[in-house]
């Protein structure tokens, strides 16, 4: 389990509906491969009631993009997502107010679905509402949203907005002659609250598990009198696809109980925590030897097995 979202984490966002019905999202979260543009576009489209294809999340630029605390700690979908959702609601309410005048109806009885607003037998697209209000094909509607810890909806009320939790299970085979551990199967379970994009959530969790394999089995810094002896990727090896087990799966636990949009929580970091303990527990079940120091290299495992057989050290050793 890990706290997520950082402390005193603030995000602001702008959602702009253009005259042609397209939607621009201005948010400071950086796309680093985690899929935040897709998630924010999904949140915006769902909240506004417009097609996903009509939403564009602009690349962040600190000279024009609203303030964001940072892209870290698995916070973007949850915290920036709440700011974007609030901005989308603001824009939606404005469009419905404009449509109410044009359709001669109360805003409360109107909804937006697939980019169209319907009242009785009358229907107008979002683009028609905006151009109808401005009297020409032009104009826009801009919504603003923000998230402030302890004040915004969805916050747990404290400095930490949410907690990440996960579980892991490993199946290994140990060569007693060499001490080599072969990871045959690894299953990761992540409590994501609500997966805004299940495919991206699973990919993040699997990537996190792959990252966790490194320090569990072979990643280690070698120092001599304060001098790092393996500073490059040739000597400091990180996990490659060949290090993955034949079976690597992720289970997403969804109860919509998170503080983020539609009950979402952060995901990604929780997938790293359980890898080493799971492999270590599998090693202990297979051999009776439990290591308490990482990485579990073949030499370290072999020495532990030898010492356990000689009885010079108890099975639980360092």
C-alpha positions in Angstrom: 0.0 0.0 0.0 1.2 3.5 -0.8 -0.1 7.0 -0.4 -0.8 8.7 -3.8 -1.3 12.1 -5.2 1.4 13.8 -3.1 0.5 16.4 -0.4 -1.2 19.7 -0.9 -1.7 18.7 -4.5 -3.5 21.3 -6.6 -4.6 21.2 -10.3 -6.6 23.6 -12.5 -8.0 23.0 -16.0 -10.0 24.7 -18.8 -12.5 23.0 -21.1 -13.4 25.0 -24.2 -16.3 24.1 -26.5 -15.7 25.6 -29.9 -18.2 26.9 -32.4 -18.0 23.8 -34.5 -18.7 21.5 -31.5 -15.2 20.4 -31.0 -13.7 20.5 -27.5 -10.3 21.6 -26.3 -8.9 20.6 -22.9 -6.1 22.7 -21.4 -4.4 20.9 -18.6 -0.8 20.8 -17.3 -0.4 17.1 -16.9 2.4 15.8 -19.1 2.0 12.7 -21.3 4.9 10.5 -20.4 3.5 7.3 -21.8 0.9 6.7 -19.1 -2.0 7.7 -21.4 -3.2 10.8 -19.5 -4.4 12.5 -22.7 -6.7 9.6 -23.4 -8.0 9.5 -19.9 -8.7 13.3 -19.7 -10.4 13.2 -23.1 -12.6 10.3 -21.9 -13.5 12.1 -18.7 -14.4 15.3 -20.7 -16.5 13.5 -23.3 -18.4 11.5 -20.6 -19.1 14.6 -18.5 -20.1 16.8 -21.4 -22.1 14.2 -23.3 -20.1 14.7 -26.6 -18.3 12.1 -28.8 -14.9 11.1 -27.6 -13.5 11.9 -31.1 -14.5 15.5 -30.7 -12.2 16.1 -27.7 -8.6 17.2 -28.1 -6.3 17.5 -25.1 -3.7 20.1 -25.9 0.0 19.6 -25.2 0.8 21.4 -22.0 2.7 24.7 -22.2 3.3 26.5 -18.9 3.0 29.9 -20.5 -0.7 29.3 -21.4 -1.8 26.1 -19.6 -3.5 26.5 -16.2 -1.5 25.6 -13.1 -0.8 22.0 -12.2 1.3 20.8 -9.2 3.1 18.2 -11.2 2.9 14.9 -13.1 3.9 12.4 -10.5 2.7 10.1 -7.7 0.0 8.6 -10.0 -2.0 11.7 -9.4 -3.0 12.9 -12.9 -6.1 10.9 -13.6 -7.4 11.3 -10.1 -6.5 14.9 -9.3 -6.2 16.6 -12.7 -9.1 14.4 -13.7 -11.3 16.0 -11.0 -10.3 19.5 -12.2 -11.1 18.6 -15.8 -14.4 17.1 -14.8 -15.3 20.2 -12.9 -14.4 22.4 -15.9 -16.4 20.1 -18.2 -19.4 20.5 -15.9 -19.0 24.2 -15.9 -19.0 24.3 -19.7 -21.9 21.9 -19.9 -24.1 24.1 -17.6 -23.3 27.1 -19.7 -24.3 25.3 -22.9 -27.5 24.1 -21.4 -28.3 27.6 -20.2 -27.8 28.9 -23.8 -29.9 26.0 -25.2 -32.7 26.7 -22.7 -33.2 30.1 -24.2 -33.1 28.9 -27.8 -35.4 25.9 -27.1 -37.7 27.8 -24.7 -37.2 25.3 -21.9 -35.7 25.1 -18.4 -32.1 24.1 -18.2 -32.9 21.4 -15.7 -34.9 19.4 -18.2 -32.2 19.4 -20.9 -29.4 17.0 -21.3 -26.6 16.6 -23.8 -26.1 13.2 -25.5 -23.8 12.5 -28.4 -23.2 16.2 -28.8 -27.0 17.0 -29.2 -29.5 18.7 -26.9 -33.1 17.5 -27.2 -36.3 19.0 -26.0 -39.5 17.4 -27.1 -39.4 17.1 -30.9 -36.7 19.8 -31.2 -33.0 19.1 -31.2 -29.9 21.2 -31.6 -26.3 20.2 -31.7 -23.8 21.9 -29.4 -22.4 23.8 -32.4 -25.9 25.1 -33.3 -26.5 26.3 -29.8 -23.2 28.3 -29.7 -23.7 29.8 -33.2 -27.4 30.5 -32.3 -26.4 32.4 -29.2 -23.7 34.4 -30.9 -25.7 34.9 -34.1 -22.9 33.7 -36.4 -20.6 30.7 -36.8 -18.2 31.7 -34.1 -17.9 32.1 -30.4 -17.1 29.5 -27.7 -18.0 28.4 -24.2 -15.3 28.1 -21.6 -15.5 26.1 -18.4 -13.0 26.3 -15.6 -12.3 23.8 -12.9 -9.8 23.2 -10.1 -8.9 20.7 -7.3 -7.8 21.9 -3.9 -7.1 19.2 -1.3 -9.6 19.2 1.6 -11.9 21.6 -0.2 -12.7 20.0 -3.5 -15.2 17.1 -3.9 -13.5 13.7 -3.9 -10.8 14.6 -1.5 -10.3 12.4 1.5 -10.1 15.5 3.6 -6.4 15.4 4.4 -3.1 16.2 2.7 -3.1 12.8 1.0 -5.9 12.5 -1.5 -5.9 8.7 -2.0 -4.0 5.5 -1.2 -2.8 3.0 -3.7 -3.0 -0.7 -2.8 -2.1 -3.8 -4.6 -1.4 -7.5 -4.3 1.0 -9.9 -6.1 1.5 -13.7 -6.4 4.5 -15.5 -7.9 5.3 -19.0 -9.0 9.0 -19.8 -9.2 11.4 -22.6 -10.0 14.7 -22.8 -8.1 17.8 -24.5 -9.3 19.5 -25.7 -6.2 22.8 -26.4 -8.0 23.2 -22.8 -9.2 20.8 -20.8 -7.0 19.0 -19.4 -10.1 15.4 -18.4 -9.7 13.1 -18.7 -12.8 9.9 -16.7 -12.5 7.2 -18.9 -14.1 4.1 -16.9 -13.3 3.2 -13.5 -11.8 -0.2 -12.2 -11.1 -0.8 -8.6 -10.0 -4.0 -7.2 -8.5 -4.6 -3.5 -8.4 -7.4 -1.6 -6.6 -8.1 1.1 -9.2 -11.5 2.2 -7.9 -12.8 2.7 -11.5 -10.7 2.1 -14.5 -11.2 5.1 -16.8 -9.3 3.1 -19.5 -8.9 -0.6 -18.5 -6.3 -1.3 -21.1 -4.1 1.5 -20.0 -4.6 0.7 -16.3 -3.5 -2.9 -17.0 -0.5 -1.8 -19.0 0.7 0.5 -16.2 0.3 -2.2 -13.6 2.1 -4.8 -15.8 4.9 -2.3 -16.5 5.2 -1.6 -12.8 5.5 -5.4 -12.1 8.2 -5.6 -14.8 10.0 -2.8 -13.1 9.8 -4.6 -9.7 11.4 -7.7 -11.2 14.7 -5.8 -11.6 15.5 -5.0 -7.9 14.0 -8.4 -6.9 16.3 -10.5 -8.9 19.4 -8.6 -10.3 19.4 -4.8 -10.0 21.9 -3.5 -7.5 24.4 -0.7 -7.3 28.0 -1.7 -6.7 30.1 0.8 -4.7 33.7 0.9 -3.6 34.7 3.6 -1.2 31.9 5.8 -2.4 32.6 5.2 -6.1 29.9 3.7 -8.2 31.3 0.8 -10.2 28.4 0.0 -12.4 27.1 3.4 -13.7 25.9 2.3 -17.1 23.2 0.0 -18.5 25.9 -2.6 -19.5 26.9 -3.2 -15.9 23.6 -2.1 -14.3 21.1 -4.3 -16.0 17.4 -3.4 -16.0 14.6 -5.8 -16.9 14.1 -6.7 -20.5 11.2 -8.5 -22.1 13.2 -11.7 -21.9 13.0 -11.4 -18.1 9.2 -11.6 -18.1 7.6 -14.8 -16.9 5.6 -16.9 -19.4 2.5 -15.8 -17.6 2.1 -12.2 -16.5 -1.4 -11.0 -15.7 -3.1 -8.1 -14.0 -6.4 -8.1 -12.2 -8.2 -4.8 -11.9 -10.4 -4.4 -8.8 -13.2 -1.9 -9.4 -15.6 -0.8 -6.7 -15.9 2.9 -7.9 -14.9 3.9 -4.4 -12.0 6.2 -5.2 -11.9 10.0 -4.8 -11.3 10.6 -8.5 -13.7 11.0 -11.5 -16.4 8.3 -11.5 -14.7 6.7 -8.5 -11.2 6.3 -9.9 -7.9 6.0 -7.9 -4.3 6.2 -8.9 -2.7 3.1 -10.5 0.9 2.1 -11.4 3.1 2.4 -8.4 1.2 -0.2 -6.4 2.3 -2.8 -9.0 6.0 -2.5 -8.0 5.6 -3.2 -4.2 4.6 -6.8 -4.1 7.0 -8.3 -6.7 10.0 -8.9 -4.4 8.0 -10.1 -1.4 6.0 -12.5 -3.6 9.1 -13.9 -5.2 10.8 -14.1 -1.8 7.8 -16.0 -0.3 7.7 -18.4 -3.3 11.4 -19.0 -2.8 10.9 -19.7 0.9 8.0 -22.2 0.1 10.1 -24.0 -2.5 13.4 -24.2 -0.5 12.7 -23.3 3.1 15.1 -20.4 2.9 13.9 -16.9 3.2 16.2 -14.1 2.1 15.9 -10.6 3.6 18.2 -8.8 1.3 17.8 -7.8 -2.4 18.5 -8.7 -5.1 17.9 -12.4 -4.9 20.9 -13.3 -7.2 21.8 -16.9 -7.9 25.0 -16.5 -5.8 23.1 -15.2 -2.8 20.4 -17.9 -3.1 23.1 -20.6 -3.6 25.0 -19.5 -0.5 21.9 -19.4 1.6 20.9 -22.9 0.5 24.4 -24.2 1.2 24.5 -22.6 4.7 21.0 -23.9 5.4 22.0 -27.4 4.5 25.1 -27.2 6.7 23.1 -25.8 9.5 25.5 -22.9 10.0 22.6 -20.4 9.7 18.9 -20.7 10.3 16.6 -20.7 7.3 15.7 -17.1 7.8 19.0 -15.2 7.2 20.4 -12.1 5.8 
